[in-house]
Amino acid sequence: KTDFINFISDQEWKSIEPVSSWFGPSSFLMSSMSALFQLSMWIRHCHGYLTENVGMPVWGSYAVFALATLFSGLVLGLVSKALEVYWLV
């Protein structure tokens, strides 16, 4: 507590560089990180639902997520290739 009070009273805070705008809470980078964290929490919730409520074995839940990952990668790959071929992006 005394260190904090001295930090304020001695104005040591003036010598600290501000955080870059890339790492600010409202920046695109931090918003993306927040979205990834929320996605991981949703996946964890779904895994708990599948194993606890539905009664699926843990390996079955992992298989569902592995197949969903492969399928979403396939779809994103096809979409990006279609954009490249038809619109020369």
Legacy VTK file of the C-alpha trace (Angstrom):
# vtk DataFile Version 3.0
C-alpha trace
ASCII
DATASET POLYDATA
POINTS 89 float
0.000 0.000 0.000
2.778 2.408 0.885
4.571 1.675 -2.389
1.447 2.609 -4.311
0.985 5.822 -2.338
4.638 6.734 -2.932
4.227 5.925 -6.627
1.400 8.459 -6.841
2.785 11.139 -4.532
6.283 11.087 -6.084
4.699 11.207 -9.559
6.647 8.159 -10.724
3.728 7.346 -13.030
4.883 10.080 -15.411
7.968 8.065 -16.363
5.932 5.040 -17.567
5.253 4.741 -21.296
1.590 4.360 -22.295
0.391 1.074 -23.723
0.495 0.858 -27.513
-2.843 1.212 -29.285
-2.394 -2.347 -30.597
-2.739 -3.676 -27.064
-5.497 -1.352 -25.890
-8.684 -3.029 -24.669
-10.777 -1.791 -27.600
-8.241 -2.583 -30.346
-8.909 -5.120 -33.091
-6.195 -7.423 -31.724
-7.630 -7.534 -28.218
-11.198 -7.882 -29.519
-10.055 -10.864 -31.569
-8.340 -12.397 -28.554
-11.525 -11.915 -26.551
-13.568 -13.626 -29.280
-11.160 -16.584 -29.305
-11.421 -16.866 -25.533
-15.217 -16.795 -25.713
-15.105 -19.470 -28.431
-12.933 -21.691 -26.250
-15.353 -21.269 -23.337
-18.268 -22.177 -25.621
-16.405 -25.295 -26.805
-15.736 -26.238 -23.183
-19.426 -25.763 -22.385
-20.411 -27.950 -25.363
-17.922 -30.626 -24.326
-19.410 -30.644 -20.816
-22.923 -30.860 -22.240
-22.026 -33.758 -24.539
-20.236 -35.744 -21.842
-22.469 -35.000 -18.845
-25.980 -34.493 -20.217
-25.951 -36.575 -23.396
-23.719 -39.288 -21.948
-21.232 -39.309 -24.821
-17.794 -40.668 -23.925
-14.962 -38.145 -23.781
-13.285 -39.620 -26.856
-16.584 -39.243 -28.738
-16.766 -35.565 -27.854
-13.175 -35.108 -29.029
-14.054 -36.888 -32.265
-17.014 -34.545 -32.823
-14.796 -31.491 -32.354
-12.057 -32.973 -34.561
-14.558 -33.604 -37.359
-16.041 -30.116 -36.925
-12.531 -28.639 -37.182
-11.772 -30.633 -40.330
-15.116 -29.721 -41.898
-14.758 -26.009 -41.127
-11.225 -26.048 -42.558
-12.527 -27.730 -45.690
-15.294 -25.153 -46.110
-12.941 -22.214 -45.492
-10.435 -23.680 -47.961
-13.095 -24.108 -50.629
-14.412 -20.581 -50.090
-10.929 -19.063 -50.278
-10.126 -21.032 -53.438
-13.420 -19.974 -55.018
-12.647 -16.335 -54.205
-9.187 -16.736 -55.725
-10.400 -18.414 -58.921
-13.570 -16.461 -59.658
-12.729 -13.018 -58.339
-8.920 -13.137 -58.610
-8.463 -11.999 -55.026
LINES 1 90
89 0 1 2 3 4 5 6 7 8 9 10 11 12 13 14 15 16 17 18 19 20 21 22 23 24 25 26 27 28 29 30 31 32 33 34 35 36 37 38 39 40 41 42 43 44 45 46 47 48 49 50 51 52 53 54 55 56 57 58 59 60 61 62 63 64 65 66 67 68 69 70 71 72 73 74 75 76 77 78 79 80 81 82 83 84 85 86 87 88
